[in-house]
Amino acid sequence: MLYFVPTPIGNLGDITYRAVEVLKSVDLVYAEDTRVAKRLLTYLKIDKPIQSFHQNNEHRILDKAIEYLTSFDAAYISDAGTPAISDPGFLLARACAENKVEMTCLPGATALIPALVCSGIPCDKFHFEGFLPHKKGRQTRLEILANYPNTFVLYESPHRIKKCIDQLILHCGPDRNACAAREISKMYEEFIRGTLEEVKAALEAKPSIKGEFVVVVEGLTK
């Protein structure tokens, strides 16, 4: 049995009781980064063997992982949030499905939902884009998103966020409502709301920008 276990994106208190019980019960923990996993398990007072499983080695060790899961229980955790959501984990889930290995995903932390709810932008229907391509295909995706009728959500790094907002202004126009959320569930959690032009001005006024961003953009209204 494989358990996909969401881990805190900020406040360690966001870990669920069920997640702790699962991590205590499994035979092995697969982790995106063993160092990050070790710190979390130490905080939770859990002593389990940890095996790295990330985008640079997942193809190489996938068959061995599936073989292990036919006899033992394991959990998979990414560095923060829910595995496979803009994080490693999908390849393992697909392989489990193809090989009829039982798996489940626990509900838990993800940056997407808090940003969407607190954006003040309609969230009854939305599109989750995740990270845009850095180069090839980026403009095409922006053009498609700009004409999407419902709210859309992006992930962006702090050193690319200004460029991202500039590109959104170019494709969506400066008056489209948006929200840039950062440091969700952490001490310096912040939601920058307004038009894209206002979000840009707020970011430019900051002496430095830290923390991963979730960008929520209003859909095209006609």
JOHUFEN-V967738 format. One record per residue. N is the residue number from 1. PSI is psi in whole degrees, -180 to 180 (999 if undefined). OMEGA is omega as a letter, one per 30 degrees, with the letter a starting at -180 (none if undefined). BURIAL is # if it has 9 or more other ideal C-beta (glycine too) atoms within 8 Angstrom, else .. Layout:
N_PSI_OMEGA_BURIAL ; N_PSI_OMEGA_BURIAL
This chain:
1_135_l_# ; 2_132_l_# ; 3_122_l_# ; 4_118_a_# ; 5_113_l_# ; 6_142_l_# ; 7_159_a_# ; 8_141_l_# ; 9_-7_l_# ; 10_-91_a_# ; 11_122_a_. ; 12_-18_l_. ; 13_-8_l_. ; 14_-10_l_# ; 15_140_a_# ; 16_158_l_# ; 17_-42_a_. ; 18_-40_l_. ; 19_-43_l_# ; 20_-45_a_# ; 21_-40_l_. ; 22_-46_a_# ; 23_-31_l_# ; 24_-30_a_. ; 25_-25_a_. ; 26_164_l_# ; 27_-26_a_. ; 28_148_l_# ; 29_119_l_# ; 30_139_a_# ; 31_145_l_# ; 32_-42_l_# ; 33_116_a_# ; 34_-29_l_# ; 35_-44_l_. ; 36_-43_l_# ; 37_-40_a_# ; 38_-41_l_# ; 39_-41_l_. ; 40_-46_a_# ; 41_-36_l_# ; 42_-44_l_. ; 43_-38_a_. ; 44_-1_a_# ; 45_45_l_. ; 46_129_l_# ; 47_104_a_. ; 48_150_l_# ; 49_142_a_. ; 50_133_l_# ; 51_129_l_# ; 52_141_l_# ; 53_100_a_# ; 54_-180_a_# ; 55_-19_a_. ; 56_-15_a_. ; 57_-1_a_# ; 58_-36_l_# ; 59_-36_a_. ; 60_-36_a_. ; 61_6_a_# ; 62_-48_a_# ; 63_-40_l_. ; 64_-39_l_. ; 65_-43_l_# ; 66_-41_l_# ; 67_-42_l_. ; 68_-42_a_# ; 69_-14_l_# ; 70_-15_a_. ; 71_-20_a_. ; 72_164_l_. ; 73_142_l_# ; 74_158_l_# ; 75_150_l_# ; 76_129_l_# ; 77_139_l_# ; 78_-179_a_# ; 79_-35_l_. ; 80_143_l_# ; 81_-161_a_# ; 82_126_l_# ; 83_148_l_# ; 84_-11_l_# ; 85_94_a_# ; 86_31_l_. ; 87_164_l_# ; 88_158_l_# ; 89_-29_a_# ; 90_-45_a_. ; 91_-40_l_# ; 92_-41_l_# ; 93_-43_l_# ; 94_-42_l_. ; 95_-38_l_# ; 96_-43_l_# ; 97_-43_a_# ; 98_-31_a_. ; 99_11_l_. ; 100_38_l_. ; 101_128_a_# ; 102_141_l_. ; 103_157_l_# ; 104_156_l_. ; 105_124_l_# ; 106_145_l_# ; 107_151_l_. ; 108_-157_a_# ; 109_139_l_# ; 110_143_a_# ; 111_-27_a_# ; 112_-53_a_# ; 113_-47_l_. ; 114_-40_l_# ; 115_-42_a_# ; 116_-47_a_# ; 117_-43_a_. ; 118_-1_a_# ; 119_-26_a_# ; 120_8_l_. ; 121_143_a_# ; 122_131_a_# ; 123_16_l_# ; 124_-31_l_. ; 125_132_a_. ; 126_162_l_# ; 127_129_l_# ; 128_115_a_. ; 129_-29_a_# ; 130_-145_l_. ; 131_131_l_. ; 132_153_l_# ; 133_144_a_. ; 134_-37_a_. ; 135_-86_a_. ; 136_124_l_. ; 137_-6_a_. ; 138_-48_a_# ; 139_-39_l_. ; 140_-43_l_. ; 141_-40_l_# ; 142_-40_l_# ; 143_-41_l_# ; 144_-46_a_. ; 145_-37_a_# ; 146_-26_a_# ; 147_8_a_. ; 148_135_a_# ; 149_-16_a_. ; 150_168_l_# ; 151_141_l_# ; 152_155_a_# ; 153_133_l_# ; 154_153_l_# ; 155_142_l_# ; 156_149_l_# ; 157_159_a_. ; 158_-33_a_# ; 159_-5_l_. ; 160_-5_a_. ; 161_-41_a_# ; 162_-43_l_# ; 163_-41_l_. ; 164_-46_a_# ; 165_-41_l_# ; 166_-43_a_# ; 167_-36_l_# ; 168_-39_l_# ; 169_-43_a_# ; 170_-42_a_. ; 171_-33_a_# ; 172_-18_a_# ; 173_153_a_. ; 174_-18_a_. ; 175_2_l_. ; 176_131_l_# ; 177_143_a_# ; 178_169_l_# ; 179_129_l_# ; 180_114_a_# ; 181_139_l_# ; 182_160_l_# ; 183_40_a_# ; 184_133_a_# ; 185_12_l_# ; 186_177_a_# ; 187_-39_a_. ; 188_34_l_. ; 189_137_a_# ; 190_140_l_. ; 191_116_l_# ; 192_108_a_# ; 193_153_l_# ; 194_-164_l_# ; 195_166_l_# ; 196_-36_l_# ; 197_-38_l_# ; 198_-37_l_. ; 199_-43_l_# ; 200_-46_a_# ; 201_-40_l_. ; 202_-40_l_# ; 203_-39_l_# ; 204_-23_l_. ; 205_-12_a_. ; 206_135_l_. ; 207_-30_l_. ; 208_155_a_. ; 209_124_a_# ; 210_156_l_. ; 211_145_l_# ; 212_147_a_# ; 213_146_l_# ; 214_123_a_# ; 215_122_l_# ; 216_128_a_# ; 217_134_l_# ; 218_142_l_# ; 219_168_a_# ; 220_125_l_. ; 221_138_a_. ; 222_999_none_.
